[in-house]
Amino acid sequence: MKLSDNTILITGGASGIGLAFANLLHDNNKIIVCGRDKARLEKLKNRLPEIATYQCDLANEADLSRFADTVLANHPSLNMLINNAGIQYNYLFTEEQPHAGFVTEEVRVNLLAPIQLTERLLPNLMRQDDAAVVNITSALAIAPKKCAAVYSATKSAMRSFTQALRYQLEGSHVAVFELVPPLVDTDMTTGRGDGKITPQALASEALKAIASDKHDVLIGKTKILYLLYRLLPSAAYRLLKNS
Ligand SMILES: NC(=O)c1ccc[n+]([C@@H]2O[C@H](COP(=O)([O-])OP(=O)(O)OC[C@H]3O[C@@H](n4cnc5c(N)ncnc54)[C@H](OP(=O)(O)O)[C@@H]3O)[C@@H](O)[C@H]2O)c1
């Protein structure tokens, strides 16, 4: 996939990993970013006025649908969708009640929203000569973490969705990438774990892989984790259980 002259939608592109992608791609591509936090979107817009920013709560189906309409109307050249927005809550079903709000939000943002956005935008992507969907999953899609049951489940489901979508798009001009990051130093991981890589390092390595048409983009420690999972699944599970 060439990485210039594209029109790229990055969900959650005003912070963390999404912002790192926006920073690396905006010189040579038209970038569209969405998120809920108005102040963060404005900050990005002030720094990089050429980026199109939209406030949208992807957990809200009506909001998502309006946003998809706006993107299609304002950016008909859209040819790349980076499904990056995500949320992670840590809680135990055995201890904390009620967590219904967390469950719904995680499923909506991490699973339903990227699927629905893909569904809405795919016809437009399929009309382009060269297009891509990039789904960001997680090491927890390979082996789950005890206190992140729903997050791990959504990422695992996204992994499966990504592979099936890839099958459906075989022979088309739309490539489907899965990015599996290790622990990255962003708001999401504040106070969690060590040995984090920067969002810039992640995005830079991911873009190299995408430019070389490597569709399964495992970065850093996730490469080792996947190998371990293939050889000795129980060891991979043990490693991530309380990670
Ligand atoms: N950090 C890691 O170690 C790590 C590892 C593996 C995978 N990932 C995945 O990488 C992706 C990016 O995560 P990150 O680490 O960069 O986290 P982050 O810094 O917390 O960024 C998450 C982004 O998602 C947006 N977002 C969250 N809920 C949203 C909603 N309802 N509607 C619209 N946008 C929403 C946020 O924007 P607003 O708050 O403005 O809405 C924010 O820009 C996620 O899919 C995450 O699961 C991260």
The ligand as a Gaussian input file, in Angstrom:
#p B3LYP/6-31G(d) Opt

LIG

0 1
 N       -1.708000       1.479000      24.367000
 C       -1.535000       0.184000      24.239000
 O       -0.683000      -0.426000      24.918000
 C       -2.333000      -0.604000      23.250000
 C       -1.977000      -1.944000      23.047000
 C       -2.713000      -2.690000      22.141000
 C       -3.750000      -2.121000      21.449000
 N       -4.071000      -0.806000      21.665000
 C       -5.180000      -0.257000      20.901000
 O       -4.731000       0.882000      20.183000
 C       -5.826000       1.779000      19.984000
 C       -5.447000       3.169000      20.433000
 O       -5.220000       3.140000      21.827000
 P       -4.290000       4.178000      22.595000
 O       -3.366000       3.404000      23.415000
 O       -3.781000       5.188000      21.656000
 O       -5.355000       4.785000      23.602000
 P       -5.739000       6.290000      23.944000
 O       -4.526000       7.124000      24.007000
 O       -6.617000       6.186000      25.136000
 O       -6.571000       6.733000      22.681000
 C       -7.834000       6.187000      22.407000
 C       -8.502000       7.069000      21.388000
 O       -9.804000       6.542000      21.134000
 C      -10.739000       7.592000      21.158000
 N      -12.029000       7.118000      21.619000
 C      -12.306000       6.406000      22.737000
 N      -13.620000       6.229000      22.868000
 C      -14.198000       6.853000      21.804000
 C      -15.532000       7.032000      21.385000
 N      -16.558000       6.562000      22.098000
 N      -15.766000       7.727000      20.247000
 C      -14.739000       8.241000      19.537000
 N      -13.446000       8.090000      19.873000
 C      -13.191000       7.412000      21.010000
 C      -10.154000       8.607000      22.144000
 O      -10.600000       9.910000      21.845000
 P      -11.658000      10.702000      22.805000
 O      -11.287000      10.381000      24.206000
 O      -11.498000      12.115000      22.389000
 O      -12.969000      10.145000      22.409000
 C       -8.667000       8.491000      21.902000
 O       -8.242000       9.411000      20.916000
 C       -7.005000       1.182000      20.753000
 O       -7.815000       0.461000      19.863000
 C       -6.334000       0.240000      21.730000
 O       -7.187000      -0.792000      22.126000
 C       -3.391000      -0.037000      22.543000

